[in-house]
């Protein structure tokens, strides 16, 4: 009987269909027994004897793969690939698939929710109310600010779509490969990252974590932003240098930040001290529908592999090239 290790948790909680699919396909499975994001050491101890990993964001390194003598396929629940050593997988003949479209609507909606919360200080007011303090905060409306979006791919485009319902804010966008077809749908200004840092009231990041984007936003960039500007990272931990963000916000610069993703998760760092920094637990994709779709698509791909059918979500060659360039 083929065996699959499900490392991402929760899994099958909102909808048991993925687990039923594995059962009906006669595939034995084990769900992460530690019920948390696994460290490299913990994963290395678990992987032996499994042909497939249905994976989350845990680090699947060459060392982990070397401990997995039977591993032939990794099916990633989600889109980010910075946690998977694609080149090591390629060298060992391990196939890698992912679910790039499934989480995008949920992440985009959370991003807009974070924008609204930060503009109106909802998170700070909530905290003060729970502490017994009544204070009415002045805020700004989304239609009245300049929005900067860095990365206009699957999620960035959806964020643009969702801003339409709030009027006509000025929108600055940046992408390594500008898609001018978007100019037909939106009133956009293509701009350098430098200009976005300097002119935007809200900056939202929607880029993958690569050698080019690691620590992309550092102290000098944060200090170049407006005193009352806001920055949001619901993409990948490590794109904003967390220590630099802490020091800049501690100095009083920036009116707010929202961080959903961290270099080390679960997060237990100094940003917890900054009340106007809104912190969420990597929950961008955690809407019932999107999470369920991610789990189903990743499970379907694992079943295709284990039953000898063609894969549909294979990671494209350009993702391998990104990692090659980072060596």
N, C-alpha and C positions, 0 to 999 in steps of 0.2 A: 504494500500500500504506500503510495507517495505521501510525503510529509511536508507541511508548510509551517514555518515559524512566523507568527504574527507579532511583530515587535512594537507596533504603534498602539497606544492606548489613549482613550477608550477605543474599543472596536466592537461593533455589533450592538452597542448599547441603545442607540436610537432606533435601529432597525436590524433585526436578526437575519435578514435575507442573505448577507454575505456568508454568514456561518452556515446557513441552510444550503447555500450553493456548494460550499466545500463538502458538506456531508453527503449531498446527493451525487457529487462527483466522485465519491469514495476516496476523499483526500483527508488524511489524518492531519490535525492541526493542533498547535499549542499557542495559546495567547500569552504574551509576556507575563510571566508569573510574578514579577516584581511590581507590576502595575505603575510604572513610572518610566521616564525617559532613561534608557539604558546607557551606561558608560561604555567605553570601548572594551574595558576588561569584562564587564558583565555580559556584553553581547558575545564576546569571544568565547565565554564559557558555555553559552547556550546554543551556538550555531551548528555544532557537529551533528551530523545525521539528518539534516534537513536539505531538501532539494531546492526549496523556494523560501525566500524571505519576503513577506508582505510588510513593507518597511515604512517607518515614519521619518523623523529627522535625526535619529541616532547616527553616529559616525560608523559607516561601514567601510573600514579601511582595508589595506592590503593585509594587515595583521589579522583582522577578523576573518577575511576570506581564506587565509592560510589555515585557520582553525576549522573551516567548513569544508571538509573533504568531499562532501556530496553536493555542495551548492552549485546550481546551474542557472539560477535566475533570481533577480531582485525586482519586485514589483512595488514601486514607490507610491504610497498613498499621498498624493500631492504633486507639486510642481518643482520645488527647489531641489537641485542636484548637488549642491555644495557639500552635502553630507556623504555622498557616495563617491568613492575613488573609481571613476569611470575607467581610467586607464588600467588600473589594477584588475578590474573586472574584465576588460577587453583581453588583457594578457592571459587570463585564466579561462577564457571562453565562457564567461558568465554574461547572460543576456540581462539588460536593464530596461524596464518599462516605467512609464509614469502616467499621471492623470492631469495634464496641464490645464485643461479648461474647467474642470469640476469645481475647484475652490474659488475661482475668480469672482463670481457674483457676491459671495459672502464677504470676501476681503474688501471689495469695492464699497459695499454698504457699510461695513464697519468703519472704513476710512472716512466716509462722509459723516457718520455718527460722531467720530472723534473730532472732526473739524467743528461740528456744531457744539459739541461739549466744551471744546477749548475756547471757542469764540465767546461763549456765554458763561464760562467758568462754572459749568454745572458740577464738575467733579469737586471743585474747591468749596462751592456752596454746600454740597451734600456733606462733605467732611465737617464743615463748620457747624451745620445744623445738628449733626450727631454729637458734636461737642457742646451743644447748647448755645451757639452763637448765631444771632440773626443779623445777616448782612446782605444787602441787595447789591449785586454786582452790575455795573454797566458793562455791556458787551457790544459786539459788532454782528451785523448780518452777513451771511455768505455772499449775497449779491453786491455788497458794498466793499469787498476786499479784492486784492489781487492774489490769485491762486497760482502757485508754481508747482508743476508736476514734472518730476524727473523720472523718466521711464514711461513710455506710452505704448505698452504692449497690452496683453490680455486684461490686466487689472487696471492700468492707467487709463485705457480707453473707456472702461466701464465707469471709472470715477468721473470722467468727463461727461458721460451720458447722464449720470445721476445729478450733476450740478445744474442741468438744464431746468429742473423744477424750481430752482431758487432764484431765477432771474438771469441777468447777464453779467456775471462777474468778469473782470479782466483775467484772462488765463494765459500764463506763460508756460511753454512746454519745452522739454529737452529730451532728445533720444539719440543714441549713437547712429540709428538709421531712421531719420525723419520720414514719417509717412504723411505726405502732403495730401493724400486722399482725405485725411481728416479735416482739412481746411474747408471741404465742402459741407461738412456737418457742423463744425464749430467755428467760432470766431477765435482763432488762436494766434499767438505770437510765438514763433520759434525763437528760442533764446539760448545763450550760453548758460552753463551752470552758474558762472560768476554773476551774470545779470539777474538770474533768478534769486540767488542768495541776497543780492542787494535790493531788489525791488519788490519781491513777493511778501505778502502778509502771512500767507500760509504756504508751507512747502511740504509736499507729500512725495515720499520716495517709493518707487515701484520698479526697482532694478534687481537682478539676481546678485548673489554674492559671488564675486570672482576676484582674481588678483587685481583687477582694475578698480573694483568698487569697494574692496576691503579698506576700511577707514577713509572712505571717500569724503565724509563730512567730519572735519576736524575743527579744532578751536578757531583757527583763522577764518574758516568758513562761517562758523556760528557767530563769531564776533562781527563779521561783515553784514550779517542780517540786521534788519531793523530792531530797535530796542524792544518793541512790542510784538515782534513776529512770533510765529508758531511753526514748529516742525513736527512731522509725523513719520514714523517708520513702522509700517506693517508689512515690510518686505522680508528682510533677513537681518538677524543680529550681526553686528560687526560692520555694517555700512556706515553707521554713525559711531564715532569713537565715544564710548559710554563715559569714560572718565573725563574727557573734554567737555561733554555735554553737562556733566555734573558741575564742573568748575565754572563753566559759563553761566549756568542757571543760578548757582550759588552766589555769583557776583551780582545778580539782579537782572542780567541781560536775558531777553526773551520772556514773553508773557506766558508761554506755555509750551509743552511738548507732550506728545503721546507716543509711547513705545510699546509695541505688542510683541516684539521679537528681540532676543538677547543673545550675546555671545555664549553665555553659560545659562542653561535652563535646567531646572527652575532658577529664576533670578533671585539673588539675595545681595544686591549691591547698593551703592551709595545713593542712587537716584531715588530710593525710597524716602530719603530725607527731604526731598523737594516736593512740597505739597502741590505746586502747580504743574508737576510732571505726572501725567496720567499714565498709569502702568496697567497693562492687561497681560494675561498669561497665555501668549501665543494662541489666541482664539479667533484669529481672522477668518479661518475656514470653518469655524465651529457653529454653523447653522445646521439645523437638522437635515435639510434637503441637500446642501452641498457636501456635508460630511458623509451622508449616506451615499451620495453619488460617487464620491471619491473611493469609499470602501468597496462599493459594488464594482466599479471599473477596475480597481487594482486586483480584486478577487477574480473577476472575469479573465483578466490577463494571466493570472497565475494558473487558472484552470486550463486556459488555452495551451499554455506551455506544457503543463503536466499531462495533457491529453493529446499532445502532438499536433495541435492546430496552429495556424499562422497567428503571430502576435499583431495587435492593432495599435498599441501605444508605445512602440519601441522608441527609445531616446534617439533623436536625430544626430547625425554625424557632427553637426556644428557644436553641440554640447561637449563632445569629446575634444573638439578642437580648442574650445575655451580652456579646458583643463590642460591641454598640451602647451598652450601659450603661457600658462601660469607656472610651468616648471622652470 
